[in-house]
């Protein structure tokens, strides 16, 4: 079961919103992770490599910083099935390219800007996520794992 964490979720959401606002205010860009990460690779388009790299380093370093400050380990559970993780990564990458952005670009920044395209994209990836969780928890677990 997933634990209900309203305070941590509220703080996390506020920090995501703050980072999106600061990115737009200071850089004039949307804080879309797929676009930021994708532009770390050649061809470099418009400079800003250092800022993009710092943003990604911050994403990776944040859990370690939280653990250092609170003294509590940050627990993240992912599958140990490498093939499943690779397939999931390819599908997420394909979806973010095909949809012209990712959850942070469309779901946080695009909806805040009232972008119709972002409302549609967010609805599609949310529905896909709901369906995937249902299949994995109710269909896949019963038939494959025997639950």
C-alpha positions as CSV (number, residue, x, y, z in Angstrom):
1,X,0.0,0.0,0.0
2,X,1.0,3.6,-0.6
3,X,1.4,5.7,2.5
4,X,-0.6,9.0,2.7
5,X,1.9,11.8,3.2
6,X,0.0,15.2,2.9
7,X,2.7,17.4,4.5
8,X,5.6,16.0,2.5
9,X,3.4,16.1,-0.7
10,X,2.4,19.7,-0.1
11,X,6.0,20.7,0.5
12,X,7.2,18.8,-2.5
13,X,4.5,20.3,-4.7
14,X,5.3,23.8,-3.5
15,X,9.0,23.3,-4.3
16,X,8.2,22.0,-7.8
17,X,6.0,25.0,-8.4
18,X,8.7,27.4,-7.0
19,X,11.3,25.8,-9.3
20,X,9.0,26.2,-12.3
21,X,8.3,29.8,-11.5
22,X,12.0,30.6,-10.9
23,X,13.0,28.8,-14.2
24,X,10.5,30.9,-16.1
25,X,11.4,34.1,-14.3
26,X,15.2,33.8,-14.5
27,X,15.6,31.8,-17.7
28,X,12.4,32.5,-19.6
29,X,12.0,28.8,-20.1
30,X,9.6,26.1,-19.1
31,X,10.9,23.6,-16.5
32,X,10.2,20.5,-18.6
33,X,12.6,17.8,-17.5
34,X,12.7,16.0,-20.8
35,X,13.6,19.1,-22.7
36,X,16.2,20.1,-20.1
37,X,17.8,16.7,-20.1
38,X,17.5,16.3,-23.9
39,X,19.3,19.6,-24.5
40,X,22.3,18.4,-22.5
41,X,23.2,16.3,-25.5
42,X,24.6,17.6,-28.8
43,X,23.6,19.5,-30.8
44,X,23.6,22.3,-28.3
45,X,21.0,24.8,-29.4
46,X,21.0,28.0,-27.4
47,X,23.6,27.9,-24.7
48,X,22.4,27.4,-21.1
49,X,24.3,24.2,-20.7
50,X,25.5,25.0,-17.2
51,X,22.0,25.9,-16.0
52,X,20.5,22.7,-17.5
53,X,23.3,20.6,-15.9
54,X,22.7,22.3,-12.5
55,X,19.0,21.6,-12.7
56,X,19.6,17.9,-13.4
57,X,22.3,17.6,-10.7
58,X,19.8,19.2,-8.3
59,X,17.2,16.6,-9.2
60,X,19.7,13.8,-8.5
61,X,21.2,15.4,-5.4
62,X,17.9,16.4,-3.7
63,X,17.2,13.0,-2.1
64,X,20.7,12.8,-0.7
65,X,20.4,16.3,0.7
66,X,17.1,15.4,2.4
67,X,18.7,12.3,3.9
68,X,21.6,14.4,5.2
69,X,19.4,17.1,6.7
70,X,16.8,14.8,8.2
71,X,18.9,11.8,9.1
72,X,16.3,9.5,7.6
73,X,16.9,7.5,4.5
74,X,14.9,8.4,1.4
75,X,13.2,5.2,0.3
76,X,12.5,4.7,-3.4
77,X,11.3,1.4,-4.8
78,X,11.8,0.5,-8.4
79,X,11.7,-2.8,-10.2
80,X,14.8,-5.0,-10.2
81,X,13.7,-6.3,-13.7
82,X,16.2,-4.5,-16.0
83,X,14.2,-5.4,-19.2
84,X,11.0,-4.0,-17.7
85,X,12.8,-0.8,-16.6
86,X,14.5,-0.4,-20.1
87,X,11.1,-0.9,-21.8
88,X,9.5,1.6,-19.5
89,X,12.2,4.1,-20.1
90,X,11.9,3.8,-23.9
91,X,8.1,4.2,-23.7
92,X,8.4,7.3,-21.4
93,X,11.0,8.8,-23.8
94,X,8.9,8.0,-26.8
95,X,5.8,9.5,-25.1
96,X,7.6,12.7,-24.1
97,X,8.9,13.2,-27.6
98,X,5.6,12.4,-29.3
99,X,3.6,14.5,-26.8
100,X,6.0,17.5,-27.2
101,X,6.9,17.4,-23.5
102,X,6.7,15.6,-20.2
103,X,4.7,15.7,-17.0
104,X,6.6,18.7,-15.6
105,X,6.5,20.6,-18.9
106,X,2.8,20.0,-19.6
107,X,1.4,19.1,-16.2
108,X,3.0,21.8,-14.1
109,X,4.1,24.6,-16.5
110,X,1.6,24.1,-19.4
111,X,-1.5,23.9,-17.2
112,X,-0.3,26.9,-15.2
113,X,-0.1,28.8,-18.5
114,X,-3.6,27.5,-19.5
115,X,-2.2,25.8,-22.6
116,X,-5.0,23.7,-24.3
117,X,-2.3,21.3,-25.7
118,X,-1.0,20.8,-22.1
119,X,-4.5,20.0,-20.8
120,X,-4.9,17.3,-23.5
121,X,-1.4,15.9,-22.9
122,X,-1.8,15.8,-19.1
123,X,-5.2,14.1,-19.5
124,X,-3.6,11.5,-21.8
125,X,-0.7,10.7,-19.6
126,X,-2.7,10.6,-16.4
127,X,-5.3,8.3,-18.0
128,X,-2.4,6.1,-19.3
129,X,-0.9,6.0,-15.8
130,X,-4.2,5.0,-14.2
131,X,-4.7,2.2,-16.7
132,X,-1.2,1.0,-16.2
133,X,-1.5,0.9,-12.4
134,X,-4.8,-1.0,-12.7
135,X,-3.3,-3.5,-15.1
136,X,-0.2,-4.1,-13.1
137,X,-2.0,-4.3,-9.7
138,X,-5.1,-6.2,-10.8
139,X,-4.5,-8.1,-14.0
140,X,-0.7,-8.7,-14.2
141,X,-0.3,-9.5,-10.5
142,X,-3.1,-12.1,-10.5
143,X,-2.2,-13.9,-13.7
144,X,1.6,-13.7,-13.7
145,X,2.5,-13.6,-10.0
146,X,-0.5,-15.7,-8.9
147,X,-1.8,-13.1,-6.4
